[in-house]
Amino acid sequence: MAGGAWRVVQCALNAAPGELVTHLPQRRRPDDCAAFARGAGAGAPRRAPRCWSPDNAPPHHPKRVQAAAAAAYLQVAFLPFSAPELLPGEDLWRLAKVVVAANRVYQTVQEQAERAIAWLHVLSPYKRLLKAGLFGLKFQWLST
């Protein structure tokens, strides 16, 4: 699965229950990150607590990205740089590679990303969290 499809899997975890986020940055630039923050806040209730946990990569830090996240009512909680064990999307990504990408050839990255979205869509919100490992020991430190 290419980078674009991986971002589909990762961002689906941040979606509200029953909602899939499909508007994703195509590159890791500040403008793309700001667009993601704006898109993640679109259509969601303002009172619903939402958290965006990017790593400490430089494109996530500019003021315009932070302003877009604040305007979308996203709480930004930076994770340590190069700490994939703290990203629940990594566990889901490993499973998605087996289910969606293993021993399969897709014509385009878009087709592969759509297949990943379809796989995630049939999972209940609880099953998504379960398969992401959020109920495991390594995430017991989370309060929610």
Sequence and secondary structure as in RCSB ss.txt:
>XXXX:A:sequence
MAGGAWRVVQCALNAAPGELVTHLPQRRRPDDCAAFARGAGAGAPRRAPRCWSPDNAPPHHPKRVQAAAAAAYLQ
VAFLPFSAPELLPGEDLWRLAKVVVAANRVYQTVQEQAERAIAWLHVLSPYKRLLKAGLFGLKFQWLST
>XXXX:A:secstr
  HHHHHHHHHHHTS TT       SSSSHHHHHHHHHHHHTTS TTS  EE   S GGG SHHHHHHHHHTT E
E    TT GGG HHHHHHHHHIIIIITT   SSHHHHHHHHHHHHHHS HHHHHHHTTTTSGGGTT   
